[in-house]
Amino acid sequence: MSAYINAADYLRKRYRATVVIIHHCGVEGSRPRGHTSLPGAVDAQIAVSRESDGQICAKMEMMKDGPEGETILSRLKTVQLCTDRNGTEISSCIIVPDDDADAAAQPKRKKLSSAARLALRLFDNAMAVEGKQASPQPHVPPGVFCITEELWRDYCYKGGISAGGESAKQKAFYRSAKDLIDGFYIAKWGELLWRTHLY
C-alpha cells in the first residue's frame, strides 16, 4: 500500500493533477476497505451510495482544505444514443442533478459575527498588500499566496477588531479566526494562512 500511495503521489506531483482513487467499502459499509494508510494519505474522501429510490448520494466525508458534510444528490437518466443496423436502439445513462433534494440537503452555514466579517476584510487587505507566494510544500496548495497569523493579528489589532484593551482584542481575534477557519473561509497550515476561495 505504501508503494501504491507513493506512485499515486508521484503522478500528482509530476503532472500537477488530481489523482482519483476509486475504492470500496467493507461489508458494514461504514468505511473504505483495506489498509488505514490510504484514507490517511488522501486530501478528500467522498462516499457515493445509491438509495432505494434510485437517488445517488455523494457526501464529502473528509476534506483537509474545505468543508465536510456537504452532499450532492443526483439520479441516473436513460438516454437513447443511436439505432444499430438491426434497428435496435442503443442506450446509456447520464447523471442529472436532483436539484430539489440537493438544495434541501445542504447544511446551513454559520452566520459570521461583525468582528469576524471585519477580520476577514482585514485579512484580504493584508493579503493584497503583503501576501507572498508560498514555497512548494505538501500541505499548502501550489501557487497560493499566504500571510502569517502574526501579520493578520497585527492588522486586526490596528484595524479595530475590538474597542477594548489588549485582552479584549486578543479574544476577539481568536474567536474570529476560529470561526473563519472552521467555516473554511481561510485555510491554515502552521503559521501560514490563505484564502480557500470557497466563498
N, C-alpha and C positions, 0 to 999 in steps of 0.2 A: 504493500500500500504506500509506503514511503517513496518507492521508486515511481509509482504511478502519479503521486502528488507532485513530485519534483519534475516529472515530464510535463504535466499539465501547466505547472508554473513556468517552465521554460518556454512553452508555446505562448503563454500570456505575455511574458516579457519580450520575447523575440519579435512577435508580431503586434505588440501593443493592442491586444484583442481580449475580448471576454471569452473565457472557456466555460462552456455549459456542460455540466456532468449530469446525466440522467440516471437516477438511482431508484431503487425500490424499497418499500417499507417491509418490515417483518410481518409475521402473521397477525400480531396485535394491531398493526397499522399506526402506531404512535410515533415511530421514529425510523430513520433510514437503517437498513441492514448493514452489517459489516463493521469494520474497524472504526473506532471513535475518532481516529485521526483525520478522517475525511470531513465530517462536519466541522471539526476544529480548524481546518485549513481554508474553508471557503469564506468569501465575503458576504454571501447571501444564500439563504436556503428557502426555496419556495415549495410548498406542499400542494400537489394537484390531486384532487379527488373528484369522483363523479357521484352525484346524488341519485336517489332512486327515481326522481322525476326527470332525469336526463341533464340536469344543470351541472355544469363543470365549475368547480371552485378552485381558484389558485390563491393561496394565502401566503403572505410573506411571514414565515415563521421566525427568521433571524436575518438581520442586516447590520453590518458593522458601521455603516455610514449612512443610515437612512431609517425611516420609520418602520416599525414592526407592527404586525397585526392587520395591515390593510389587506383587503380581499378584492379580487377581480372575479366576477361571475360571468359566465358565457354559456353558450349552447352550440351543439353541432347542427349544421343545417345541410341537408342533402341538396346537391345541385347537379343538373344534367350537363355533362361535358360534350358529348357527341353521340353519334349513332354509328355502329360498326357496319361492315359490308353485309352482314346478315340482317340488318335492321334492328339490332338490339341496342337499346340505349345504354350508354356507359355513364355512370355517375360517380361522384366522390363527395367528400364532406368539406365544408369550410367552417371556421369558427366565427360566430357572430356574438356581439356583446349582449348580455341580458341587462339592458340599461336600467330598468325599473328596480330590479333586485340589487344591482350593483350600487346604485346611488344610496339605497337604504342600508346597505351593509357597511358603508364607510364610517369609521368611528369619528365622533365629533372631536375637533381639536380644542385644546385648552385655550381660552382667551388670554392674551397677554396683558399683563398689568401695564400701567403707564410708564413705570420705571423700566420694565423690560423692553417696551417699544422705544424708549429713549436710548437704552443701552444698545439696541440693535442699530439704530440710526448712527450712534456714535461709533459702533463697530465698522459700519460702512464708510464713515468719514475717515477713520484711522486706516482702513484698508486702502482707500483711494489715495491717501497722502503717503503712507509709509509701508504698504503691503509689498512683500518681496516673494518671488517665486521660490518655492521650496525645493531643496535639493532632492534628487531621487531617493526614495526610501519606501519600504514595504507598506506602511500604514497610512501614507499620505497620497492621495490621487496625483498622478503625474500632471505637471503643468499648472497646478493651482497656486494662487498667491495666498500668503499667510501673514498673520501678525502674531505677536506673542500675547499671552494672557496679561502680562505685566503692562504692556503698552495699552491694551484695551482698558484695563483698570484705570490707568492714568487718564485716558480720555474721558472715562465715565466720571471720575472724581472731579476733573476740571469742567466737565460739561454739565454738572449739576444734577447727578443722579439722585442726590438727597440734599436737602437744605440743612441737615443736622451736622454733627461733628464727624470725626474720623470713624467712630464706631458705627454710626448710622449709615455712612457712605459704604463702609465695608459690608454691612448686612444687605443693603440694597443691591450692591453689585453682585454679591454671592447668590442671592435669590434670583436676580435677573439672569445671570449667567447660567444657572442651573436650569431655569425654565427654557431658555433659548437653546441650550444643548440637548436637554431632554426632548424638546419639541422638534429637534433636527433642523432648526434654522441655522445653527452653527455646528460645525464638527470640530472635534478636539483630539489631538494626539500629543501627549506630553505637554509642552508649553506652546505648541503650535495650534492655531485656530484658523479655520477658513469657512467660507460660506458654502452651504450644501447646494444652493440653488434649487431647492425643492419648493420654495415659495417665491 
